[in-house]
């Protein structure tokens, strides 16, 4: 892998401490980040030693033997993201560190900051010369990663993207969704397009419904001030869940890489229609730190969507996400249609289904019907499953995979702007319906009214 200067903006925040530093250290331990440097930038009065002492607590003790060498590659520069002069000083620090370590000019800037800084950061990076506009064929690459959410609505997303287009080439820009690099998510397209038992059935003739679930048992966990500006739909559904829906729904790309996948994902998202929605807010949310006492921000969303194209016409896609629910689950349930059964005395009660569980236990499971042992006319469902734990090795964290792919220049982990634009249009359409907001108990399945609506109106308990 090419050596580079990794410039981490917002490097004292929770994302950097909990995810990015452990991922960088894991890559370093595997020899994939050697002869590289990490320059941390934030507006916090702290030293690099103080920061690393906090970060070290997030590292597996078994991996600490090379911590000293890793720490020597790190430095800290205090930067106010609204002050362009601070980026000039940051650029000087980066050049000095590159010269000291004999680096060739490859640079990766990671914006682990709030989205309202993105325009100011983008302009400052360009004006200071820290990141120059160029294409992928330049002798040294320079790339920028923008964390989700990309804006807080369609207008803000357009504003950020206008700043980016003014300063950089699209090939330099990575609007990332780390869920696209989770092992099971990355496997969805591969399993579908390489198995003849699935591809001919992947349409409205054979699939009855698709459910995408993103349930959490935790609340806002000290992120109330941030979360209250976004809510469940913008924080999770607009990016993670819509991207998973696009992967499930897309047509076969010419290649399972980069621009080909992004083009097919965008075609799906451009045809999404909102069918129905119910929102919820867990009891006590308005007492969370940073949350407005009269907040109407949703912490739960249950939405019915359709993809209006020949393959998926009429197939309901049920999306549900929420905080403080009964169990943690991120999964996809693809329910096939009931078979036309000729065995009137032994027809199965449940149709076939494919479960893709992303967390907490990554697996693929196909449910089939078979005769119950010892019974002549009794049918029972059996499950054939493939668990990734069967390999007996720990899968890399999504951020570890993400960083490696960005340094390699793999574009499929980046969400193109038209995908973001279509997803925000879906969000706007949901909000335009003004769905009711109900209070629900912590540890429940969400608002009772949501269960009643989807069960009574659509005959489905999601």
C-alpha positions, 0 to 999 in steps of 0.5 A: 500500500502506498505510504501517505500523510493521513490528516485527521480533522476532528481527531479529538472527537468520539469517532476518531478515538473510538473508531479511526485510531483503532482502525489505523493502529490495526492497519499499522500492526498488519504492515499496511500503514508503515512509512506513513504519518498521522497529523491530528488537527482539532481546536482542542488545547491538548498534546499528542501524548495526552490524546494518545493516552486516551486513545490507547484505552481503545486498543486491544491490550494484545496489540499494544506491543507496537504501540510505541512505534505507532505513536512516533508517527503521530503529531498534533496541530491545533486548528480552528476550522473556521480560520484559513490561516490555521490551515496554512500552518497545518500545511507547513506542518504536513510538509515538514513531517513529509520531508522528515519521513521521506514521503512522496506527497500522497495525502488523505484528509479525513473530515471527522467533523460536524457537517456544518464545517464541511464547506469551510474546511473544503475551501481552506484545504484548497486555498492553503494548498494542502489538497490540490485539484488533480486526477487519479493519474497524478504522480501523488494522490490527494483524497478527502473523506467526508463522514456521514451525514452529508448535510442535514437536508437536500439544500445543505447537501447541495451547498456542500457539494457546490464547495467540493465541485469548485475545488476538487475533482470527483475522483478525489472525493469520498463521501463515505458510508462505513456500512458499505464496508461491513463484511456482510453488506459487501457480500450482498451483491456477490452472493446474489450475482454469483448464485443461480439459485438467487438471481432468477428469483430476485424480482417481483414474481417471486419476492413478496417483501423485503424488510431492513431492520436497524434496531438499537438498544442504546439511546443518544449516549451523550450525542443529544445536541447532535442527534436532535438536529437530525433524528432517526431518518437522517442519521441512519435511514438516509444513508445506511439503510437506503444504501443497503436497499440500493444494493439489494435492488440494483441491476447487475453492474458490468463489474462489481467495482467502483463506478459500475456499482455506484451507477446501479445504486443511483438508478435504484434510489432515483425510483424510490417512492414513499408509501407510508410512515410512522415516527416515534420518540422514546420516553424521556428523550426530551430530558437528554443532555443537549435535547430541546425540551419541546423536541419533536425529533424522532428516535424511531421510524418505520417506513414503507417504500417502493422501487418503481421499476419493472423488477420491483414494481409492487414489492414493499420494502419495510425499513425500521430503525429506532433507539432504546428498542427491545434488542440490537439487530441489524438485518435484512429479511427477504421473504419469498412468495408462498408456493402453489402447493398441491399437497392439500394435507401438507402445505407449508405455513411459512414461505421461504426466506433469506436472512442476512444478519449484519450484527450482532451475529453476521450470517446468511440463513436460507429457510426451506420447508421439509418433512418433519422426521417421523411424520408423513404429512407434517411440514417444518421449516429448516434453516441452512446458514453460513456464519462468518465466525465459522472461519475462526478469525476476527473480521476487520472492523468496517473502518479498517476496511474503509481506510484501506479501500480509500488508500487503494483508490476503490470508489465503491466505498464512496457514495456519489452525490447523485445517490445522496441527492436521491436519498435526501429526496426520499427523506423530504418526501417522508417529512412532507407526509407529516407522519404522526410522532408517538411516544414509546417505552424504552425496551419496547418494539417501538410505538404501539401505533406503528405496529397496529398500522402496519399489521392492520393496513398491510397485514404485516407485523414488521 
